[in-house]
Amino acid sequence: MSRDEIILKLKAGLKESRFKHSLGVMETSIILARRYGADVKKAGIAGLIHDCARDIPAESQLKMVENFGILLDDIEKLEPALIHGPLGAAIARKNFGVDDEEILNAVRLHTTGDKNMTLLEKIIFLSDYIEPGRCFPGVEDLRVKAFKDLDEAMISAYDSTIKYVTERESLLHPRTVCARNFILLHKRREGKA
């Protein structure tokens, strides 16, 4: 399926605000991919489809997860906002014809992150965070940081996520902590932290 066909299908299936967000993530992903030498086409597609499951009601998401055979951990089952990543990857494969594992993994991990993320996975995670429609304290600094040092921007994004989740007394996914620690450990081993 071409990018234009994906755009039309997403426009029909997402709320207007989510569709605009997806376009913003696509554009930001392309810019970051150019900056860091990642595959621009993959970044654009992954950014565009990253939230393809986000507007599906929670009960329907759970049924779809079961139908796709996606195994959720206990935290994902209790925090419905985390389901749309893995479900989105399955929907991207089935409904949008995306079979590139690198793109699908970027979609799968865009909410929690994970240790040892690829360049594309980091770009999609950050683009979701800093696209032009995002407005929260610190986002401007994070946007600047994203173009200077991708890993430093990832750490700041994880810190912000951890603060946000804990202030709401929600469950924090261990992948987020592992992702943050992985980057910090790597930096310390290289003598950069």
C-alpha positions, 0 to 999 in steps of 0.5 A: 500500500502506498503512503497516499493510500495509507493516509486516506485509510488513516484519515477515515479511521482516526479522529481528526486530532489523532490523524493530525498527530499522525501526520506530525509524527510522520513529518518529524520522523522524516526530519529526524531520519535525515538528521541521523541517517536512517531510512527516510521512507521507513521512518515516514511510514512508521511515523504515519501508522504508529497510532493506527490502533489508538482510537479503537475502544479499549474493549475492542482492543482487548478482543482484537489482541486476543484474535491476533494472538498477541500476548500482553503482560500484566501491566499492559492488561491493566494499562489500556493505553499501552495496548495500541503499540503491539496491536497497531503493529498487527493492524499495520501488517494486516490492514496496511500491508506493512511487512517490514519488521523494523517498521512494525517493531518501531510501532510496537515499541513507541509507547514504552521503548525498550532496551537496545532500540534501533535508530528507527525505533528511537526516531519514532518514539521521539517523534511521537513525543516532540511532533509540532502538535505536542504542547507540554512543559519542556517539549521545546527543550526536548525538540532542541535536544532531539536534533543534538543528541538522540540518546540524551533526548531519549533519556529526557523523554523517559524521565518525563514519561516516568514522572508523568506516570508516577504522578498519576499513580499509574503502572510504569512499564518495566521496558521503559525503565530498562530502556532508560537504564540501557542508554545510561549504562552504554554512555557510562561504559563509553565514558560519556556520562 
